[in-house]
Amino acid sequence: MITGAHSIIYSKHPKKDRAFFRDALKFPSVDVGDGWLIFGLPPSEVAIHPARKNNLHEFYLVCDDIKKLVSQMKKMNVKCDKVQEESWGFLTRVKLPGGGKLGVFQPLRARPEAARTAKSIRKPPERKGARTKTRPEK
């Protein structure tokens, strides 16, 4: 049974980008060893778009007020692209400290209900040096 989704953001400077997710976005995380953080995400959704070839994937965060998000990022000296108005919502890209950009959009459509998962998920065995904090670390 599927119990979640795991997304990967590749970065030339992963420590900087992990700190951004922890400190600016305030996502909860677990340290799986040596400072390698895995972040919890808000409820998610997946869409299947037509393409000319397979194995192309994109990752976006969803917000309920894109103007507020851009304003909050500006206060933290985080650059965002100009907000684009599309037929399906509003889109910006947030510049990550590692040099990449992360798409964020505010949809103008209904959001799907989250998929249900198993009531109890088995925890994996503890790894040497791993910490299991579920709150943002400073």
N, C-alpha and C positions, 0 to 999 in steps of 0.2 A: 504494500500500500504506500502511496505517495504521502509523505508527511511534511513536505516543504519544498522550497526551491532554493538553489544556491547560484547566485550570480557572481561573476568575476569581472573586476575592472583591472586591466593591465596598466601598469604605471612604470615610468622610468625612475620615479621617486616614491616608492610605496610607503615608506615611513611618514613622509609629509602628508600624503593623501589619507593614510589611516588616522593621523592626528586631526585632519580636517573633519573626517566623518565622526570622530570621537568628540572633538571640542566645538566645532562650528555647528554641525548638524545634530550633535548630542544623541547619536544612535547608541543604544546599549551594545556591549561587546563582551566576548570572552577571549581571553588570552590563551591560545593553544600552545604556547611555548615561544620563548625568545622574542616576546613582543609582537608576535604575529596575531593580529586581532581579527576575529570573525564577528561581523556586525549583524544584529537583529534588524529587520526591516519592517516598515509598516505593512498592512495588508497589501497584497500585490495582485496584478492581473497580467495576462498574456494575450497578445493578439497575433494572429497569423496573417501576414501581408504577402501579396504576390511578389515574386522576384524571378529574375532570369537564371539565378543559380542558388544552390542551397548553402547552408552553413554561414549565413550572414545573420548576425544577431545584434540588437541594440538594447541599451539599458537606459531607462528614464525614471526619474522620481516623479511622483504626482503630488501636487499641492492644491489647496483649496483657495489660495489668494496669492497669485503670482506677483502682484505689485508689492504686497507685504514682504514676500520672500526676497525680492530684489532689494527692497529697502533694508532689510535685516543684513543681507550680505554686504551691502555698501557700508553699513556701520562697522563691519568687521574687515573692511578694506579688501573684500572679495569681489572681483569683477564679474559682471554678468553681461551677456550679449543683450542687445536691444530686444525687448519683448516683441515677438511676432504674433499677429492675430491671424489664426487659421480658421477654416470652417468648423473644425473639431475642437478648438480651444486656443489657449495662449501658450507660447513656447519661448523659453530662454535657455541659454547654456551657461552654466556656472564654471568659471575657470578654477581648476583644482591646483593646489600648490605644486603638484608634481608636473604641471604643464598641460595636462589633458583638460578636456571639457566634459561636463556632465549635463545631459539634457534634463530639464525640469519643465513639466507642463501642468496647466490647469485645464481640465477637460470641460467641455460644454455639453456633456452627455451624462447619462446615468452611469454609475459605477456598479460593477457586478458584486454580488455577495461573495465573501471569502469562502473558499473551499473548506470543508470540514476535514479535520485530521483525526488520527487515532487519539483516544482519550489519554493514553499514557505512552510516551515515547521513551524507549530504553535509552539510557545514557551510555555512551561508550566508556570503555575502561579508561581510568585516569592515566594521562601521559606524564612522564617525568618532566617536571619544570612547567607544566601547564597550570594556569590559574583559571578559575571559573567564575569570575565576577560578571554580573549581569547588569551593572550600572556603568555609566560613562566614567572613564578614568581620567585623571588630570595629570 
